[in-house]
Amino acid sequence: MTSVIVGLVGGGLPIAIAIPMIMGSNMGTTVTNTLAALGNVKDSEAFNRSFSAATVHDFFNLFTILIFLPLELLFHPLEQLSGYLANWFQGSDDISVSQFDFIRTITRPLISEIRDLIRLLPGGIDGVVMIISGIISVLAVIYGLNIMLSKVVTGRAYRLFNAAIGKTGALAVLSGLVTTLIVQSSTLTTVLIVPMAGAGIFTLAQVYPFTLGANIGTPITALMSATAITGDYQVVALQIAIVHILYNGLSVALFAAIPPLYRLPMRSAQALANGARRSPWIVPGYILGVFFVIPGVVFGAQAVLDYKNPQVVEAEANKEVYEPLQKEVEDKRMRIE
């Protein structure tokens, strides 16, 4: 999604339209956490813990959008401040950490082989098969990870994890930030903590600040990657990355400063998890409703009304800029999530 947004802005899409897209991509990536919680669906107590730990990120992002989107539409603070900072950062040294993305280096050969095999399928069903395969893989890995953690994380290992995450909220935020900088993906960071919550190693109150730290870490890696993009459109990539870091950083600061607001995502996630315990339809209804039905209704209404934002259409049509810039962003592994 990052490369698409940067490419569209480079092709002429106003940053004012791109900012809500960044907010939406933040929300969309949390579906992986929710799917990860399904690895504990056979154990009611473990599922309750892991589902609340997964959806607390959903609710944080949802409430953040409800607060910041109206402010941005009315007063444009992110657009104005990011534009100023992007010009200040432009021309800075390349501090990208993409060359240290060891997770991608390890997994890419296997993923490429599987993808090439799936693409041999007839009838244009390869995309659907890739999606299904990815979901099954996530569930299988999380299920196995949960079993392993329940056996391994005891004694000294438990004390080590608890020292890094469980003692204070500030330390948990820092741990989430540092872990995300290392693995360069907040999704991977938060997916790893979900089975730990399911195994009873951490409580929801401990997982939540760790998730907030991961939320801050991702835009920092995106900003570092943006400095590696060269040419006339470096400022475009920089401004997108800065919008992301301002949005995520200010969101965490706002929630941390207001205790009732800070507790709201935790209470919402726990209420949803408790509801899922009473009714098995809550979970599929939530996943389908939030991540598929609502976006589908919006896109469906656009199709029925035959409406496309002319500025988006113009940016997509500017292929001389859009496609090369999108490829460069992908090569530099700049992510928004």
N, C-alpha and C positions, 0 to 999 in steps of 0.2 A: 504493500500500500504506500509506503514511503516514496518509492521511486515514481509511482504514479502521481502523487501530489506534487513532488518537486518538478517532475516533467511538465505537468499542467501549468504550474506557476511560471516555469521557464518559457512555456509556449504562449503566455499572455494572460493566464487566469489571475484575477486580482487576489491578493493575499487575504482580503476580507472574506472571500468565498472559501479559500483553502483552510482557514482556521477552524470552521465547524467540521470540516472533513477530518482534521487532526483529532478533534474531540471525539468524533465518531469512531475513528480507528482505535483510540484508546479503549473505548467501550468494547469494540468487536473482538479484541485480542483476549479478553477475559473468558471467552467461551471455552478456551482450552482448560482453564482451571476447573470449570464446572464439569466438563467431560472427565477430567482426571478424578473427580470425586466419585464418579460412577464405578470406579474400581473397587469401592467398598460397599457396593449396593447390597451384597448378601448379608452383611453384618449391620444390624440396625443402629447400634450405638456408634460404631466406627463411621458409618455413613453420615449420621447426624453431625458428628464432629468435623468430618472432612467436607461435607456439603456447606456447612456454615463458614468454614475456613476458606472455601473456594469462592463463595458468593459475596463475602465481605468486600472483595475487590470490585465485583460488579456494582454493588450498591455505592461504594465510594465514588466510582467513576460516574455513576448515574446522578448522584446528588451534586457532584462537581459540575457536570454539564448543566444541570438545572440552575446552578448559581452563576456560572461564568458565561454561558452562552448569551443570556439576555444582556449582561453587562457589556459583552463584546459587541453585540449588535447595536447597542445604544451609544457606547462611548469609545469603542475600538482601542482599549488600552494595550492589548497584546500586539496588535498590528503596529501601533505607533512606537512602542518601546522596542519591539524586535527589529523594526526597520533601523532605528538609531544604533542599536547594538551590532547589527549585521554589518553596517558600514564601518564600525569600529574594529570588528574582527577581520574584515576582508583583507586579504594579503598576509594573514598571519601564517606562521610555520605549520607544516603538516604534522599534526599530533594524532593522526588516526591510529587506532589500536587494532585495525582489521587484521594485520599480519599476525596478531596474537590470538586470533579466534580459533583456539585449538579444538573446540567442540565441533565447529563446522568442518575443520580439516579432517577430523576423525570420521565423522559420519557421512560426509559428502560422497565418497566413492561408493558406499553401499546404497545410499539413496539414489544416486545416478543410475546404478545398475537396475534397481527395482523399477525406477521410472521408465527406463528404456524398454524393459520387458513389458510393462503395462501398456506402453504406447503401441505395441504390436497388436493389441486387441482390435478386432474389426468393429465397424459400425459406429465409430465415434463415441464409444462408451468409456474410453480411457480416463477421462476426467472424473466421471462418477466413481470408477473403480479406485482411483487415487485417493479420493475423499474418504471412501469407505475403509480403504486399507489404512489410511492415516488414523482414523478414529479407532479402529480395532487395535492398531499398534499402541496408541496412547493408553487405552484401557488395559491392555495386556501388561505393558511396562509398569503402570501405576499399581496394578494388582500385585505383580511380583515384587515391586519395590516396597509395598506395604507389608508383605509377608517378611521380607528380608529385614526391614527396619525394626519390626516388632521383636525380632530375635537378636539383632546385632546391637541396637542402641540401648544398652543397659550398662549399669555400673559406671565405669570411667568415661565411656563414650557418651552416656546420657549427661553426665556432669559437664563434659566439654560443650555439648550442644546447648545446655541450659545456661552455661556461662556466657555464650556468645549471643543468645537470643532471649533467654527467659528471665534475666535479672531485672532489667529496666526497659522502658519503652524506647528511650534514646539509644540504648545499645542495640536494640532490635532494629531500629531504623538504620543505624550505621552498618549493621551486619547485612541487611537487605541491600543497601547501596553498594557495599564492597563486593558482595557476591555477584550482583548484576554487572558491575564493572569487569569482573573476571570472566563471567560466561557470556557477557554482552547481550543478554536477553532477559527482560523482566518476566516474560512468560515462562521461560525455563526456570528462573529462580522461584517464582510462586508455585509452579507445578511441583517442584521438589518439596515444598513445605506442606502441601496438601496431604500427602500420605503420612507425613509425620504427625499432623493433627489427627488424622484418622486413627493412627496407632496410639494416640493418647500421650504422645511425647510433649506436645505443646497445646496450650489452650487457645481459644479464639482471641483472647485478649493479648496473647503473645504473638500470634500469627499476624494480627492486624498491623501493628507498627512495622514489622518486618516487610510486609507488603508495601507499606508506604515508602520505605527505604528503596525497595525495588523500583517503585514508581519514579523516584528521583534519579536513580542510576541510569535508566534507559535513555533519557534525553541527553545525559552527559556523554554517553558513548555515541549518540547520534551527532552531537556537536563536534566531537573529535573526528568522526568520519567526514563530516561536512567540510572540515578544513583541508581535506585531501582532494576535494573537487576543485578543479582549476578552470581558468578561462572566464568568459564574460558572465557566466551564470553561477559563479561561486557564491555571490551574495544571495541568490535565490535559495540555494541549499542551506546556507547559513541562517537565513531568516526563518525558514521552516523549522530548523533544529532549535533556534532560539525561542520561537513561539512555543515549541514543545516543552522546553526546559522551564520557561516562565510559567506556563500553564500548570505543569505538574508540581513545580516547586511552590508556587503560590497556593495551589490547592492544599497541599500537605500543611503548609504554614497556617492557612486559614482554619482548617479543621483542628489542628493542634492547639490553636489559640482559643478556641471556643469549645469547652468541654461538652455541652449538650450536642453540638454538631459532630464532635469527634465520636461520641458514643452511638450516633444514629445509624451508621452503616453496620456496626456490630449487632445492634438490636434488631435491625431489619433482617440481617443474614440469619440470626438465630431464630427469629420468628418464622422465616421461610423454611429453615431446616426442621423446626418442630412441626410445621404444617405438612412437610413431606413425610414425616414419620406417621402422621395420622391418615394421609391419603397418598397412594402411589401415583396418582395422576398429577400431583403438584410438580414433580420434577420434569417430566416431559412437557407439561404445559408451560412451565417457566422457560425452559430452554427454547422450545419452538416459538413461544410468544415473543420473548425479548430479542432473540437473535435471528429469527427467520420471519415470523408473521408480520411484526411491525415494520421491519425494513421492506419486506415483500409488498405490504400494502402501499408504502410510499412509492416504490418503484412501479408497482402496478397502476397506481393513480397517474403517475407521469406518462406511462405507456397509453393508458386509456384516453387521457387528455391530450396526448401527442405533444407534450411540453418538454423541452430541454432548454436549460439555461444557455442562451446564445454565447455567453462568454466561455462556458465549458466547451461547447461545440467548436468555437473558434480556436481554443487552446489545443484541443485534440487534433484539429486539422493542421496545425502547425508542426507537421511531422519532422521537418528539418531540425527543429529544436527539441521537440518532445521526445522522440525516440532515442537520439544520442544521449540526451541528458538523463533519461530514465535508465539507460544501460550503464552510464557512468556511476549513478547512484547505487545501482545494484552491485556493481563491481567493488565499490568502496564499502559495501555492507552497512550503509546508513539505514537505521530502522526507526520507525515510529510505532510504539506499542504501549 
